[in-house]
């Protein structure tokens, strides 16, 4: 639940700030129609890759590796001072490669928690678990809107102005990178202790199958 919230916050913060970044940092509003779909395209392109990584090792390991990829890309994005759109697209692609894992793994891990509940209690709660997951995403969207508004005001962004101060522009870049980076760090710290690795999930499924045979 916590990983879904913080990861969704990080993922959405980047996407929502991208328009501001293109308009005011790159000063190329004409590129919005290309860079925004490009990020989503990279997400979709790499979703199968993270599915393969999860099957090859485990969902926990795939999540942690993806966090590392995203973190490296966010740091590179923050420290990059170039305003070349090609460089921006390359770094944005790196962020999107890591973030694609969230789109893939979070929904793959939810059924595992249903299996875990059945293993512990003998009861399946599919609807409740998926309901909590959907609620967490909506909660993250609400928190994102509130947090983004406060942060934009903090860095001095003025929505009524076509031009922004240098401090506001740099602040936008920090919001787009450092805030999601903090979310990724928290996500990794929580996922580090996630118990459902590949072997444990196999054991759970075997024991559930045995229990059903004796019912």
C-alpha positions as CSV (number, residue, x, y, z in Angstrom):
1,X,0.0,0.0,0.0
2,X,2.8,2.4,0.9
3,X,4.9,1.5,-2.1
4,X,1.9,2.1,-4.4
5,X,1.3,5.5,-2.9
6,X,4.9,6.8,-3.0
7,X,5.7,5.3,-6.4
8,X,2.5,6.8,-7.9
9,X,3.4,10.1,-6.4
10,X,6.9,10.0,-7.9
11,X,5.6,8.8,-11.3
12,X,2.8,11.4,-11.5
13,X,5.0,14.3,-10.2
14,X,7.3,13.8,-13.1
15,X,4.5,13.7,-15.7
16,X,2.7,16.7,-14.3
17,X,5.9,18.8,-14.2
18,X,7.0,17.8,-17.7
19,X,4.8,20.5,-19.3
20,X,6.3,23.2,-17.1
21,X,9.8,21.9,-17.8
22,X,9.3,22.0,-21.6
23,X,7.7,25.5,-21.4
24,X,10.0,27.2,-19.1
25,X,13.3,25.3,-18.8
26,X,13.7,24.2,-22.4
27,X,11.7,27.2,-23.6
28,X,10.3,25.0,-26.4
29,X,6.5,24.7,-25.9
30,X,6.3,23.4,-29.4
31,X,7.9,20.2,-28.2
32,X,5.2,19.3,-25.7
33,X,3.3,17.3,-28.3
34,X,6.4,15.1,-28.8
35,X,8.1,14.8,-25.4
36,X,4.9,14.0,-23.4
37,X,3.9,11.1,-25.7
38,X,7.5,10.0,-25.9
39,X,7.6,9.3,-22.2
40,X,4.5,7.3,-22.3
41,X,5.8,5.3,-25.4
42,X,8.9,4.4,-23.5
43,X,6.8,3.3,-20.5
44,X,4.8,0.9,-22.8
45,X,7.8,-0.3,-24.6
46,X,9.6,-1.4,-21.4
47,X,6.7,-2.9,-19.5
48,X,7.3,-6.4,-21.0
49,X,11.0,-6.1,-20.2
50,X,10.2,-5.6,-16.5
51,X,7.8,-8.5,-16.6
52,X,10.6,-10.7,-18.0
53,X,13.0,-9.5,-15.2
54,X,10.3,-10.4,-12.6
55,X,9.9,-13.9,-14.0
56,X,13.6,-14.4,-14.3
57,X,14.4,-13.4,-10.7
58,X,11.6,-12.0,-8.5
59,X,9.2,-9.1,-8.4
60,X,11.0,-7.6,-5.4
61,X,14.3,-7.7,-7.2
62,X,12.8,-6.3,-10.4
63,X,11.3,-3.4,-8.3
64,X,14.6,-2.6,-6.6
65,X,16.6,-2.7,-9.9
66,X,14.0,-0.4,-11.5
67,X,14.2,2.0,-8.6
68,X,18.0,2.1,-9.1
69,X,17.6,2.8,-12.8
70,X,15.1,5.6,-12.1
71,X,17.2,7.1,-9.4
72,X,20.3,7.2,-11.6
73,X,18.2,8.9,-14.4
74,X,16.6,11.4,-12.0
75,X,20.1,12.4,-10.7
76,X,21.4,12.7,-14.2
77,X,18.4,14.8,-15.1
78,X,18.8,17.1,-12.1
79,X,22.6,17.7,-12.6
80,X,22.3,18.1,-16.4
81,X,22.5,21.8,-17.3
82,X,22.0,21.4,-21.0
83,X,18.9,22.8,-22.6
84,X,19.2,20.6,-25.6
85,X,15.9,18.9,-26.2
86,X,17.7,15.7,-27.5
87,X,19.6,15.4,-24.2
88,X,16.3,16.1,-22.3
89,X,14.6,13.3,-24.3
90,X,17.4,10.9,-23.6
91,X,17.3,11.5,-19.9
92,X,13.5,11.4,-19.8
93,X,13.7,8.1,-21.6
94,X,15.9,6.8,-18.8
95,X,13.4,7.9,-16.2
96,X,10.6,6.3,-18.1
97,X,12.4,3.0,-18.4
98,X,12.6,2.7,-14.7
99,X,9.1,4.0,-14.1
100,X,7.7,1.4,-16.5
101,X,8.4,-1.2,-13.8
102,X,5.9,0.4,-11.5
103,X,3.2,0.2,-14.1
104,X,3.9,-3.5,-14.6
105,X,4.9,-4.9,-11.2
106,X,2.3,-3.2,-9.0
107,X,-0.6,-5.0,-10.6
108,X,1.4,-8.3,-10.8
109,X,2.1,-8.2,-7.0
110,X,-1.4,-7.5,-5.9
111,X,-2.6,-11.1,-6.7
112,X,0.4,-12.4,-4.7
113,X,-1.0,-10.6,-1.6
114,X,-4.3,-12.3,-2.2
115,X,-2.6,-15.7,-2.2
116,X,-0.7,-14.7,0.9
117,X,-4.0,-13.8,2.7
118,X,-5.5,-17.2,1.7
119,X,-2.4,-18.9,2.9
120,X,-2.5,-17.2,6.3
121,X,-6.3,-17.2,6.9
122,X,-7.8,-19.7,4.5
123,X,-9.9,-16.9,3.0
124,X,-9.5,-15.0,-0.3
125,X,-10.2,-11.3,-0.4
126,X,-9.7,-10.4,-4.0
127,X,-12.2,-7.6,-4.1
128,X,-10.9,-6.0,-0.9
129,X,-7.3,-6.1,-1.9
130,X,-7.9,-4.7,-5.4
131,X,-10.2,-2.1,-3.9
132,X,-7.4,-1.0,-1.5
133,X,-5.0,-0.8,-4.5
134,X,-7.4,1.3,-6.5
135,X,-8.0,3.6,-3.5
136,X,-4.2,4.0,-3.0
137,X,-3.8,5.2,-6.6
138,X,-6.6,7.8,-6.2
139,X,-5.2,8.9,-2.9
140,X,-1.8,9.4,-4.5
141,X,-3.3,11.5,-7.3
142,X,-5.0,13.7,-4.7
143,X,-1.9,14.1,-2.6
144,X,0.1,14.8,-5.8
145,X,-2.2,17.7,-6.7
146,X,-1.9,19.2,-3.2
147,X,1.8,18.7,-2.9
148,X,2.6,20.1,-6.4
149,X,0.5,23.2,-5.8
150,X,2.4,23.9,-2.5
151,X,5.8,23.3,-4.1
152,X,5.1,25.5,-7.1
153,X,4.2,28.3,-4.8
154,X,7.3,27.6,-2.7
155,X,9.7,28.0,-5.6
156,X,8.0,31.2,-6.8
157,X,6.1,29.9,-9.8
158,X,3.5,32.4,-11.1
159,X,0.8,30.8,-13.2
160,X,-0.4,34.2,-14.6
161,X,3.0,35.0,-15.9
162,X,4.3,33.8,-19.3
163,X,7.9,34.1,-18.1
164,X,9.3,32.8,-14.8
165,X,12.2,33.8,-12.7
166,X,15.5,31.8,-12.8
167,X,14.8,30.6,-9.3
168,X,11.3,29.3,-10.2
169,X,12.7,27.5,-13.3
170,X,15.4,25.8,-11.3
171,X,12.8,25.0,-8.7
172,X,10.6,23.4,-11.3
173,X,13.5,21.1,-12.3
174,X,14.1,20.2,-8.6
175,X,10.4,19.4,-8.1
176,X,10.4,17.2,-11.2
177,X,13.5,15.2,-10.1
178,X,14.3,15.4,-6.4
179,X,10.8,14.9,-5.1
180,X,10.3,11.7,-7.1
181,X,13.8,10.6,-6.1
182,X,12.7,10.9,-2.4
183,X,9.7,8.8,-3.2
184,X,11.8,6.2,-4.9
185,X,14.1,6.0,-1.9
186,X,11.2,5.4,0.4
187,X,9.7,2.8,-1.9
188,X,13.0,0.9,-2.1
189,X,13.4,1.0,1.7
190,X,9.9,-0.5,2.1
191,X,10.3,-3.1,-0.7
192,X,13.7,-4.2,0.7
193,X,11.7,-6.0,3.5
194,X,9.0,-7.3,1.2
195,X,8.8,-11.1,2.1
196,X,7.2,-12.6,-1.0
197,X,10.1,-13.6,-3.1
198,X,10.0,-16.3,-5.8
199,X,10.6,-19.2,-3.5
200,X,8.2,-18.1,-0.8
201,X,5.4,-17.6,-3.4
202,X,6.0,-21.0,-4.9
203,X,5.7,-22.5,-1.4
204,X,2.5,-20.6,-0.7
205,X,0.9,-21.8,-3.9
206,X,1.9,-25.4,-3.2
207,X,0.4,-25.3,0.3
208,X,-2.8,-23.6,-0.9
209,X,-3.2,-26.3,-3.5
210,X,-2.7,-29.0,-0.9
211,X,-5.2,-27.3,1.4
212,X,-7.8,-27.2,-1.3
213,X,-7.4,-30.9,-2.0
214,X,-8.2,-31.7,1.6
215,X,-11.3,-29.5,1.8
